[in-house]
Amino acid sequence: MTPHAFTLPEREAVYRAIFERRDMRHFCGGVVAPELLQRLLLAAHHGPSVGLMQPWRFIRITQAAM
């Protein structure tokens, strides 16, 4: 195995995430724990973009009226 190769369980996890991915067009609301939000944003900032044109920008809306 090469030093940067993913293990079989890691590869299977990536394929599972790809196969189970669904677009979301409706949101249920609720509260996201700050620790979870930080983990999600960290992962999202490392995600690919078209032409690798990072950085990503995310907006957190905390007021339901918005």
C-alpha positions as CSV (number, residue, x, y, z in Angstrom):
1,M,0.0,0.0,0.0
2,T,1.3,3.5,-0.8
3,P,1.7,6.0,2.0
4,H,-1.3,8.0,1.0
5,A,-3.6,5.2,0.0
6,F,-7.0,4.9,1.7
7,T,-7.8,1.7,3.5
8,L,-10.6,-0.5,2.3
9,P,-13.0,0.7,5.0
10,E,-12.1,4.3,4.2
11,R,-12.8,3.8,0.5
12,E,-16.1,2.0,1.3
13,A,-17.2,4.9,3.5
14,V,-16.5,7.4,0.6
15,Y,-18.5,5.3,-1.8
16,R,-21.4,4.9,0.7
17,A,-21.4,8.7,1.2
18,I,-21.5,9.2,-2.6
19,F,-24.2,6.6,-3.2
20,E,-26.5,7.9,-0.4
21,R,-26.1,11.6,-1.1
22,R,-29.3,13.5,-1.8
23,D,-29.9,17.1,-2.5
24,M,-31.9,19.0,0.1
25,R,-34.5,21.5,-1.0
26,H,-36.6,21.7,2.2
27,F,-35.2,22.2,5.7
28,C,-36.8,21.3,8.9
29,G,-35.2,23.9,11.1
30,G,-34.0,23.1,14.6
31,V,-30.7,23.7,16.4
32,V,-27.3,22.5,15.5
33,A,-24.8,22.1,18.3
34,P,-21.8,24.5,18.0
35,E,-19.4,21.6,18.0
36,L,-21.2,19.8,15.2
37,L,-21.4,23.0,13.2
38,Q,-17.7,23.5,13.5
39,R,-17.0,19.9,12.3
40,L,-19.4,20.3,9.4
41,L,-17.9,23.7,8.4
42,L,-14.3,22.2,8.6
43,A,-15.3,19.4,6.3
44,A,-17.2,21.7,3.9
45,H,-14.3,24.1,3.6
46,H,-12.1,21.2,2.5
47,G,-14.7,20.0,-0.1
48,P,-13.9,20.4,-3.8
49,S,-15.4,23.1,-6.0
50,V,-15.6,23.7,-9.7
51,G,-12.2,24.5,-10.9
52,L,-10.9,24.4,-7.3
53,M,-12.0,28.0,-6.9
54,Q,-12.0,27.9,-3.1
55,P,-12.4,29.5,-0.6
56,W,-16.0,28.5,0.2
57,R,-18.3,31.0,1.9
58,F,-21.0,29.9,4.3
59,I,-23.7,32.0,5.9
60,R,-25.2,31.0,9.2
61,I,-28.7,32.4,9.7
62,T,-29.9,32.4,13.3
63,Q,-33.1,34.4,13.0
64,A,-36.2,32.4,11.8
65,A,-37.6,35.5,10.1
66,M,-34.7,35.6,7.7
